[in-house]
Amino acid sequence: DNLFMSQKNVLIKESIQTKKSFTDNKEATVAAGNILFENGYVEQEYVDSMLEKLETQSFATYIGNGVAIPHGMAEGSKYVKNTGISIIQVPDGVEWNEERAYIVVGIAANSDDHMNVLASLADAIEDLEEAKKLWSETSVDKIFDLLSENL
């Protein structure tokens, strides 16, 4: 069962931004959350929940290979309207837990979908070479295709 095909709206091209830069991971988290808000996946309050997660459980927001996954606290799921992700490419990287994140993936999911989204995402970027393609690819269409074929 391919989560991302069965729920076409989990990733939309409007949720992908390239060539961004941020001063810190808080700014990046807010940006990822705002994309989810603007595209109707979450209520505005979810962005605050994402910041709370970053501040209290930062270790849970970076998964390696230059990929950060800011998401809300468990209780923040009440602000999630639809399961979805946002993708922000940060070519120069942004410091994240003493690492650098080049791809910031905002995740909005209810508790049931959350692990499915994470598992699908992990499959897509577990290979460093695959992840690096996302770091440097400037075409939104190509990023969308790369993730869609992997997810």
Backbone as CSV, one residue per row, in Angstrom:
resi,resn,N_x,N_y,N_z,CA_x,CA_y,CA_z,C_x,C_y,C_z
1,ASP,0.854,-1.195,0.000,0.000,0.000,0.000,0.886,1.239,0.000
2,ASN,0.861,1.952,-1.101,1.725,3.125,-1.220,1.014,4.356,-0.674
3,LEU,1.437,4.759,0.504,0.799,5.875,1.207,0.690,7.114,0.326
4,PHE,1.764,7.404,-0.400,1.795,8.672,-1.114,1.000,8.625,-2.412
5,MET,0.713,7.428,-2.906,-0.140,7.343,-4.084,-1.609,7.303,-3.664
6,SER,-1.884,6.606,-2.564,-3.278,6.475,-2.142,-3.809,7.800,-1.602
7,GLN,-2.933,8.629,-1.095,-3.343,9.947,-0.607,-2.552,10.994,-1.377
8,LYS,-2.997,11.268,-2.569,-2.230,12.135,-3.464,-1.907,13.477,-2.832
9,ASN,-2.731,13.874,-1.867,-2.552,15.217,-1.333,-1.502,15.314,-0.228
10,VAL,-0.829,14.214,0.103,0.187,14.291,1.155,1.312,15.238,0.740
11,LEU,1.715,15.161,-0.518,2.716,16.095,-1.043,2.166,16.730,-2.313
12,ILE,2.117,18.048,-2.323,1.720,18.785,-3.525,2.870,19.716,-3.913
13,LYS,2.935,20.070,-5.180,4.049,20.905,-5.645,4.080,22.259,-4.947
14,GLU,2.902,22.747,-4.560,2.834,24.045,-3.868,3.515,24.007,-2.499
15,SER,3.763,22.796,-1.993,4.391,22.655,-0.675,5.902,22.491,-0.765
16,ILE,6.464,22.665,-1.959,7.909,22.512,-2.150,8.527,23.873,-2.456
17,GLN,9.557,24.231,-1.704,10.286,25.476,-1.968,11.770,25.164,-2.093
18,THR,12.427,25.832,-3.037,13.855,25.597,-3.247,14.652,26.879,-2.984
19,LYS,15.959,26.689,-2.822,16.919,27.800,-2.714,16.580,28.782,-1.591
20,LYS,16.217,28.253,-0.434,15.922,29.110,0.718,17.134,29.146,1.645
21,SER,17.168,30.161,2.502,18.207,30.179,3.539,17.584,30.669,4.839
22,PHE,18.114,30.175,5.943,17.583,30.507,7.267,18.724,30.779,8.229
23,THR,18.467,31.649,9.205,19.495,31.933,10.198,19.591,30.814,11.229
24,ASP,18.481,30.154,11.517,18.528,29.059,12.493,17.366,28.094,12.266
25,ASN,17.362,27.008,13.047,16.349,25.985,12.803,14.951,26.394,13.271
26,LYS,14.870,27.390,14.148,13.540,27.904,14.517,12.880,28.568,13.319
27,GLU,13.655,29.404,12.645,13.139,30.103,11.464,12.723,29.089,10.385
28,ALA,13.535,28.048,10.217,13.230,27.014,9.226,11.967,26.238,9.607
29,THR,11.815,25.974,10.897,10.635,25.244,11.384,9.364,26.048,11.135
30,VAL,9.423,27.342,11.430,8.261,28.210,11.193,7.913,28.239,9.701
31,ALA,8.930,28.328,8.860,8.691,28.355,7.412,8.021,27.062,6.946
32,ALA,8.515,25.931,7.445,7.937,24.635,7.068,6.494,24.535,7.549
33,GLY,6.244,25.047,8.750,4.894,25.032,9.303,3.947,25.951,8.553
34,ASN,4.457,27.113,8.166,3.609,28.069,7.447,3.166,27.537,6.087
35,ILE,4.046,26.780,5.430,3.660,26.165,4.155,2.486,25.211,4.386
36,LEU,2.577,24.417,5.454,1.491,23.475,5.772,0.201,24.228,6.072
37,PHE,0.341,25.347,6.785,-0.829,26.169,7.114,-1.442,26.775,5.849
38,GLU,-0.581,27.380,5.026,-1.071,28.071,3.829,-1.750,27.119,2.844
39,ASN,-1.334,25.861,2.852,-1.925,24.891,1.933,-3.054,24.076,2.567
40,GLY,-3.488,24.499,3.758,-4.680,23.915,4.349,-4.509,22.594,5.073
41,TYR,-3.264,22.242,5.401,-3.044,20.989,6.117,-3.243,21.126,7.625
42,VAL,-2.949,22.310,8.141,-2.992,22.505,9.597,-3.615,23.848,9.956
43,GLU,-4.033,23.951,11.211,-4.408,25.240,11.787,-3.114,25.973,12.142
44,GLN,-3.190,27.290,12.264,-2.004,28.092,12.593,-1.332,27.616,13.888
45,GLU,-2.129,27.150,14.849,-1.579,26.720,16.146,-0.575,25.579,16.015
46,TYR,-0.682,24.825,14.933,0.233,23.696,14.755,1.681,24.170,14.649
47,VAL,1.872,25.362,14.090,3.233,25.895,13.954,3.860,26.085,15.339
48,ASP,3.066,26.556,16.300,3.563,26.690,17.680,3.926,25.327,18.256
49,SER,3.124,24.324,17.932,3.394,22.971,18.406,4.706,22.440,17.820
50,MET,4.987,22.805,16.571,6.250,22.416,15.934,7.435,23.059,16.653
51,LEU,7.272,24.324,17.039,8.345,25.019,17.762,8.556,24.400,19.137
52,GLU,7.458,24.016,19.782,7.572,23.383,21.098,8.332,22.062,20.988
53,LYS,8.039,21.299,19.945,8.736,20.034,19.705,10.227,20.295,19.507
54,LEU,10.540,21.321,18.722,11.937,21.665,18.449,12.667,22.019,19.740
55,GLU,11.983,22.763,20.613,12.621,23.227,21.845,12.737,22.139,22.907
56,THR,11.773,21.212,22.939,11.764,20.228,24.028,12.287,18.857,23.611
57,GLN,12.163,18.514,22.336,12.593,17.193,21.857,13.327,17.338,20.529
58,SER,14.326,18.206,20.539,15.031,18.536,19.305,15.588,17.304,18.591
59,PHE,16.032,16.313,19.385,16.629,15.104,18.808,15.678,14.406,17.824
60,ALA,14.374,14.590,18.031,13.370,13.911,17.204,13.126,14.628,15.878
61,THR,13.788,15.772,15.678,13.490,16.568,14.484,14.586,16.509,13.418
62,TYR,15.600,15.659,13.623,16.664,15.512,12.616,16.905,14.025,12.404
63,ILE,16.837,13.569,11.147,16.972,12.126,10.919,18.234,11.738,10.159
64,GLY,19.132,12.698,9.933,20.384,12.345,9.273,20.348,12.609,7.775
65,ASN,21.519,12.413,7.128,21.652,12.657,5.685,21.202,14.053,5.280
66,GLY,21.390,15.021,6.200,21.057,16.401,5.869,19.568,16.688,5.855
67,VAL,18.784,15.815,6.487,17.328,15.970,6.455,16.757,16.202,7.851
68,ALA,16.071,17.332,8.007,15.372,17.637,9.260,13.882,17.418,9.045
69,ILE,13.194,17.002,10.109,11.755,16.711,9.990,10.959,17.399,11.097
70,PRO,10.932,18.734,11.106,10.147,19.397,12.147,8.683,18.964,12.084
71,HIS,8.121,18.686,13.249,6.712,18.288,13.343,6.201,18.660,14.726
72,GLY,4.924,18.557,14.915,4.319,19.001,16.167,4.401,17.975,17.278
73,MET,4.064,18.422,18.478,3.935,17.537,19.624,2.741,16.611,19.382
74,ALA,2.685,15.504,20.113,1.561,14.568,19.960,0.227,15.282,20.135
75,GLU,0.149,16.138,21.158,-1.127,16.827,21.402,-1.418,17.883,20.331
76,GLY,-0.416,18.215,19.546,-0.628,19.170,18.460,-1.407,18.575,17.298
77,SER,-1.569,17.249,17.307,-2.254,16.607,16.178,-3.704,17.061,16.048
78,LYS,-4.249,17.633,17.116,-5.632,18.132,17.011,-5.726,19.325,16.058
79,TYR,-4.579,19.929,15.740,-4.562,21.054,14.802,-4.310,20.609,13.363
80,VAL,-4.159,19.301,13.154,-3.910,18.774,11.810,-5.238,18.497,11.116
81,LYS,-5.429,19.114,9.946,-6.663,18.908,9.180,-6.490,17.789,8.159
82,ASN,-5.329,17.746,7.542,-5.008,16.706,6.554,-3.551,16.313,6.716
83,THR,-3.260,15.038,6.556,-1.878,14.588,6.588,-1.147,15.154,5.375
84,GLY,0.005,15.765,5.615,0.763,16.327,4.505,2.176,16.672,4.921
85,ILE,3.014,16.933,3.934,4.383,17.354,4.212,4.721,18.584,3.378
86,SER,5.649,19.364,3.908,6.220,20.474,3.147,7.707,20.185,2.988
87,ILE,8.271,20.627,1.898,9.685,20.383,1.602,10.352,21.726,1.344
88,ILE,11.402,22.016,2.106,12.182,23.232,1.839,13.634,22.824,1.632
89,GLN,14.166,23.242,0.497,15.573,22.984,0.217,16.398,24.187,0.669
90,VAL,17.468,23.887,1.407,18.338,24.935,1.954,19.764,24.642,1.472
91,PRO,20.156,25.181,0.308,21.439,24.792,-0.295,22.648,25.004,0.608
92,ASP,22.654,26.080,1.390,23.789,26.325,2.283,23.638,25.598,3.611
93,GLY,22.490,25.001,3.817,22.248,24.278,5.061,21.886,25.204,6.202
94,VAL,21.296,24.620,7.225,20.977,25.353,8.445,21.361,24.444,9.606
95,GLU,21.977,25.020,10.637,22.448,24.190,11.743,21.277,23.510,12.437
96,TRP,21.456,22.216,12.697,20.379,21.436,13.314,21.010,20.381,14.209
97,ASN,20.879,20.536,15.500,21.446,19.547,16.430,22.921,19.269,16.126
98,GLU,23.684,20.322,15.934,25.118,20.221,15.643,25.412,19.510,14.321
99,GLU,24.397,19.362,13.488,24.563,18.859,12.123,24.084,19.972,11.205
100,ARG,24.082,19.691,9.900,23.488,20.649,8.970,22.353,19.982,8.217
101,ALA,21.249,20.711,8.117,20.108,20.227,7.343,20.055,20.986,6.025
102,TYR,19.943,20.243,4.947,19.840,20.829,3.605,18.434,20.661,3.035
103,ILE,17.691,19.752,3.644,16.286,19.552,3.292,15.496,19.585,4.589
104,VAL,14.500,20.450,4.648,13.643,20.561,5.829,12.259,20.063,5.415
105,VAL,11.813,19.015,6.077,10.528,18.398,5.751,9.563,18.624,6.905
106,GLY,8.636,19.535,6.711,7.610,19.744,7.728,6.585,18.635,7.627
107,ILE,6.247,18.043,8.756,5.286,16.935,8.742,4.054,17.289,9.550
108,ALA,2.898,17.135,8.919,1.620,17.277,9.615,0.900,15.947,9.483
109,ALA,0.679,15.277,10.590,0.006,13.983,10.519,-0.693,13.712,11.828
110,ASN,-1.818,13.041,11.746,-2.409,12.566,12.988,-1.576,11.379,13.455
111,SER,-1.780,10.934,14.652,-0.892,9.924,15.221,-0.863,8.642,14.387
112,ASP,-1.973,8.302,13.752,-2.012,7.075,12.954,-1.133,7.177,11.715
113,ASP,-1.208,8.310,11.040,-0.463,8.475,9.789,1.004,8.817,10.009
114,HIS,1.314,9.333,11.194,2.640,9.894,11.446,3.760,8.903,11.126
115,MET,3.649,7.697,11.654,4.714,6.725,11.445,4.787,6.280,9.983
116,ASN,3.642,6.214,9.319,3.640,5.865,7.897,4.389,6.901,7.075
117,VAL,4.134,8.165,7.381,4.808,9.244,6.662,6.308,9.169,6.910
118,LEU,6.688,8.993,8.174,8.110,8.915,8.518,8.785,7.741,7.826
119,ALA,8.123,6.599,7.820,8.712,5.410,7.210,8.905,5.613,5.708
120,SER,7.909,6.184,5.062,8.003,6.428,3.618,9.114,7.418,3.311
121,LEU,9.206,8.439,4.145,10.220,9.462,3.972,11.612,8.881,4.181
122,ALA,11.755,8.076,5.215,13.048,7.467,5.519,13.515,6.610,4.347
123,ASP,12.594,5.872,3.743,12.944,5.073,2.567,13.513,5.958,1.465
124,ALA,12.912,7.119,1.304,13.291,7.998,0.201,14.662,8.623,0.396
125,ILE,15.075,8.826,1.642,16.326,9.568,1.856,17.370,8.767,2.636
126,GLU,17.130,7.460,2.847,18.107,6.700,3.626,19.428,6.564,2.880
127,ASP,19.362,6.611,1.544,20.566,6.561,0.736,21.113,7.979,0.594
128,LEU,22.338,8.184,1.041,22.915,9.529,1.054,22.943,10.139,-0.346
129,GLU,23.240,9.323,-1.351,23.287,9.852,-2.721,21.914,10.354,-3.161
130,GLU,20.870,9.615,-2.797,19.508,10.061,-3.115,19.207,11.373,-2.391
131,ALA,19.582,11.426,-1.119,19.335,12.633,-0.331,20.062,13.825,-0.951
132,LYS,21.298,13.593,-1.390,22.093,14.700,-1.948,21.490,15.256,-3.232
133,LYS,20.784,14.414,-3.979,20.092,14.915,-5.176,19.095,15.996,-4.771
134,LEU,18.437,15.771,-3.661,17.439,16.733,-3.194,18.096,18.021,-2.718
135,TRP,19.336,17.910,-2.192,20.025,19.105,-1.686,20.265,20.115,-2.796
136,SER,20.536,19.601,-4.009,21.025,20.485,-5.073,20.038,20.685,-6.220
137,GLU,19.005,19.870,-6.271,18.031,19.977,-7.374,17.186,21.236,-7.207
138,THR,17.191,22.102,-8.233,16.451,23.362,-8.087,15.046,23.314,-8.681
139,SER,14.752,22.282,-9.447,13.425,22.187,-10.062,12.420,21.559,-9.097
140,VAL,11.363,22.302,-8.813,10.303,21.782,-7.941,9.717,20.502,-8.531
141,ASP,9.518,20.493,-9.851,8.962,19.301,-10.502,9.849,18.086,-10.278
142,LYS,11.167,18.281,-10.393,12.082,17.144,-10.234,12.108,16.667,-8.782
143,ILE,12.086,17.607,-7.840,12.043,17.214,-6.426,10.763,16.433,-6.147
144,PHE,9.665,16.936,-6.681,8.376,16.250,-6.518,8.459,14.826,-7.074
145,ASP,9.038,14.703,-8.273,9.144,13.384,-8.906,10.068,12.460,-8.120
146,LEU,11.207,12.990,-7.667,12.144,12.178,-6.890,11.471,11.613,-5.649
147,LEU,10.749,12.466,-4.934,10.093,12.011,-3.713,8.923,11.094,-4.027
148,SER,8.166,11.433,-5.042,6.980,10.638,-5.355,7.351,9.225,-5.783
149,GLU,8.457,9.095,-6.525,8.817,7.749,-6.982,9.388,6.926,-5.835
150,ASN,9.981,7.591,-4.873,10.543,6.875,-3.733,9.506,6.567,-2.669
151,LEU,8.492,7.413,-2.601,7.588,7.318,-1.454,6.426,6.372,-1.695
